[in-house]
Structure formats: C-alpha cells, structure tokens
Amino acid sequence: MNIEFVTNDYLLAWYLLFKPSISEEVQNLKTRLWKNYMQEYIKMEKENIEILKYGDDFIPDDDVIYNMIFESKVFKELKKETTKHRNFLMNIFDSNKKKIDEILSDVIRFKIKDTYHIIVIHPKLDSVEFMRANPKKNISWGKEDDKRDGVKTLMRIIYTLIKYEIGDFQKDNREIVASIIDLAITNELQTRLVGTSKYEEGFKALKSLKRQLYPYWLMYLGCDKEDLVSYMMRDKIPFDIDKYRIEKGLRKVDLFGFIDFCCKHQKYITKLNN
C-alpha cells in the first residue's frame, strides 16, 4: 500500500477561508478579505473540489486572494505547523508500513495498486474530505486528535482508503459495508499490529451489526470451530457456537466476496443472532 503525505498551500488557504476560524488572527484575515474582495471571495467557494482533483497541478482562475493569504504572517505560521503535522503522520506510517502491508494483505486479500496522496491540513481545521472517482486519489486530512494516538490515526486513514477502494460496491447495504471495513481495519488490523485486542473500538452505531457479523468474520479469517472460543475470549464477544455452521468457503474469498456473502445472507444472519 503506497501512501504519500503532502501539503498544498492552495488547499490550506481555502480551508482557512471557508471553514470555521481556528484563531482570532484567521478571523481578522477573513473579515478583511471579505470586505475588500467580496466577489472574488464568493467565486472561490467550490475551488476545494478542483484542488482535490488536481493537487499540485491546480491553477486558480484568480490568485489575488490566495497571494494575499500566502503573504500573511498567520498563514506562514500555520503552514509551518501543518508541515510538522505532515511529518508526524508520515513518520508514523513509515515506521509501521512493512508490518501493515503484511497484515492488510492477509485481511483484505486484494491488492491496492494506486498511490494515495494524503494532503495534510492543519489539525485544528478538524476535517477529512475526498472525492470518489478521482484518478489522483487525493484525500485531505487534518484531525484535532491525530496526535493523541498515532496508530489509531493511521487506522482511521487506512479505513478511509479502504472505503475509497470499496466505492459503490453493495451501495444499498452501506451499514454492512461500513461494519465490515470497521472489523477489518479498526479491529483486526489494529489488533494484529499492536498485539492486543481492539475489538471494543469502532463506530458505536455499528456495534450491534458488527456483533451479528462477527462469527462469520472469524470464519472469513480462517477459523475452524475449535478456534472460535479462543477468539471470543480474546475479543470479549461471546456467541453460541452451536448455532453456526462453519462456512469454509469464506476463507477463500477476498473482502469484496465477504461483503457480498453478508449482504446476500443478511436476513438469516440477523435472525440467527436474534
């Protein structure tokens, strides 16, 4: 899996203009630009889409406001802090990349061919955005709690990439798809990476559905009946083993195949758990 962490002055400037102000200095800059260049300001409202689409190849139709932002003291300081944040994310990924590649290959069973570009923005902007069907695979990233736990941040980034890869597959069953990606990345990948179960983590709204899918998820991972008890104890997710027939075919499919299985059998899986 190839990920490049980059920065982009235009995207950072756009976020400062159109996201909630992260400081009094930023608010003062926005107010001044709005008063003096209102029409130009309004025309820039959707340029984040073009910046995400073209990345470093983006050329604005009018760079008057951008140049004024670039020359401001507050932008120069925020750019310096954004670069530091980019280096933090890049170092966390580089130090775990080899192990993540090995585990991820075993868990999702399909190859991610493209290089993803994470355009890092200032973490106080607290935002993640990406465009589907973007050949450059650009994702903007900057969350306020990124530094609280570097590995968890990495899991959130990889979750976003896998969500991007899955795309509109089984789009009528979005909750099942989201639950399975959560099981794969937030839970199993992170568990193997850190060496202790992380199955209590993930989206709270999906917790019940994930518990229903969990026995079949273990079958997908290759568990036989005698393995299920040790996994239940590891993850503290009990279920009645005798209710389940081991679906050995699941260990031979990739993540797309497992999603497909769960969507086709969702009524049976839900009924069985009830």
N, C-alpha and C positions, 0 to 999 in steps of 0.2 A: 504494500500500500504506500503510494507516494503522496506526501503532503508537503506543500511549500508554504511557509508562513511569511507573509509580505506586508508591507504598508502601502497606502495610497493617499497622497495628500489631498486629492480631489474628494475622495470618499470621506475622509476625516473632516474636511471643511464642510461638506454637505451635511453631515450629521450635526455639526455644531450649529448650522443654520436652522435645521428643521426638526431636531429632537429637543426635548426639554433641556433648558440651560443647566449645565453642571457647575456653574460658578457665576458670581456676580459679574466678573470680567467678561465672560462669554455673553451674558445677557446684555451688557452695555454695548458690546460689539454688534450684536444682532439688531439692537434698537437703532443704533447709528446707521447701519447699512439699510435698514427698512425705511427710515426717514429720508435718506438721500438717494436710494436706488430701488424704490418700491417695485417698479415694473420689471427690472432685471431680476430682483429677488423672486417675484412670483413665477417668472419663466423657468426658474431653476428647480421648481418644486418636485418634479419627477426625474431629475437627472441622475438620481441614485440608481435607477434601473439601467441607464446607459453605462454608468461607471462599473456596475457589477457585471454587465455584459461584456465590456471591452477591457476592463482592467487598466493596465498601463498604456493601452492604445487609445484610451478615451481622450478626445479633444473637445473642449466646450465650444459652443457657438459664440459665447461671450464670456471672456475670462476676467472682466473688470472686478467683479466681487471676489472671485477666487484669489486674484492677485492681492487685493486689499487684505483678505484674511491671511494669506501666506506671509505677508509682511508684518502682521500684528505680533506683539510680544506674547499674547496669550496663546496663539496658535503654535508659535515656536516652542513654548514650554510644554504644551500638550503633545506636540509631535515627539518631543524628546521622551516623554513618559510613555507614549504609545510604542515607540521603538524598544524601550525597556520591556514592555509587556510582550511585544512580539518575540524578543529574545528569550523571555521566560517560557513561553509556550513552546517555542522551537526546541529549547534545551530539554524540556520535559519529554517531548516526543522523541527526540534523538536518543535519549538515554533509555527509552523503553521500546524503540521501534523494532528491534530484532525479535524480542520476545512477543510483542503484539502481533507481528506478522505471522509467526508460527501458530499462535493460539487462534487468531482470527481465521486463518486458512482452514483450521480444523473445525471451527464453529460454524462459519457461514458456507464453506465449501464451494465458493465461486471466486473467481479472480477479479479484483478491481484493477482494470487496465489503465485508466486515466489518472493523471496527476491532479489532485485537488489543490486549489490555491485559497488559503485562508487569509483574507485581507483583514489584518488586525486593526481594530479601532480602540480608542481609549476605553478602559473598562468601566469608567463612570457613565458612559453612554448606555451601558447595560442592554445591548441589542445583538440579535443574531438574525441575519437575512440571507436568503439565497433564492435564485431563480431556477425553476425547472427548465429543462431544455436549453441549458447554457453550455455551449461547447467548451468554454474556458474553465468550467467547473469552479467558479468563483463564489466564495461564501464570506460574508463579513462577520466578524466575531469580536466581541468585547463584552464580558460579563463582570459585574461588580464583585462576584465571589470567586472569580477564577483562581486567585492565589490562595484561597482558603485550603484547597486540596488539589494539587496539580494533577494527580491521577484521575480524580473524579471529573475534572475539567476535560481531560483527554478523552474520557469515556463519553462525555456529552458531545464533544466534537466528532468522535467516530460514530456515535449514534446518528448524528446529523448526516454524515457521509453515507451511511448505510441506508438511511431514509431516502436520500437522494438517489442511490443506486436502485432501490426498490421501485421508486417512482410511483406510477399509477397502477402497478400490479395489484389486482384484487381491490380496486379503489372503493368498491361498495362494502368492503369489510375493513374499514380503516382501523377500528379498535383492535381487531385481531392482529392486523399487520403491526400496529404500534406495540402491542403486547409482546409479540414475538421478537421484534427488534430490541425491545427492552430486556427480554430474557437473554438474548444473545450477547448484547453489549454491556448494559448496566450490570447485569447479574453474572453470566457465565464468563465472559471475557475478563471482567474486573476480578472475579473470584480467582481465576487461574493466575492472573497477573500478580496479585498481592498475596495469594496463598491462604486466604481466609474467606469464608462465605460472605457474599454481598447480596444475597437474595432478598434481604429485607429492604433493599433500596429500589428506587424506581418511581414511576408515576403512581400516585395514590389512587387516582381514578381508575387505574387499570389493575389494581391489586387483586380484586375478585376474579376477573377474567384470567389473569396470569396463573392463579392457583388452579383454575379449571384446566388450563393448558399444560400445567407443569408435569403431570405423569407422562404425557405424550412427548413433551420436550426432553425428558430423560430418555425415552425410547429413541428419539432422534439423535441424542448424544451417544447412543450405543449401549444403553443399559439393558441387561437381562433382568429377569425377575429377582434373582438373588442380589443384584446390585442396588435395587430400589431403596431398601431400608437404610443403607449407609448414606445415600444421597439425601433422603428425607431427614436423617439425623444431622447431616452437615448443614442443610439449608433451613431446618426447623419448619418444614412444610409437610405435615402429615396427610396421608390419604389411605384409603382402603385398597391395598394392593390386590386383593382377591377379586375386586370388581373389574380389573383391567386385563385384557388380553394383550400380550406383547406384540406390537406391530413392528416386526423385524425389518420390514421394508423401509421404515423411516430412516434407519441408519445409512441407507444408500442414497438418499436424496440430498439436494442442497437446500439452502434456506427458502428459496422460492418453492421448492417441492413441499417443504413442511408447511409453509403458509397455505399452499393450495390444499393440502390434506385437511388442515384445521378448518378452513373455510367450507369445504365440502361436507365435513362431518360435525359442524358446529352444534347442530341440534342434538345429536347423540352425545357429544362431549358435555354439553350443558346439562342434559337430562341425567347422565351418569353421575355427575357431581352432585346434583340435587338429591 
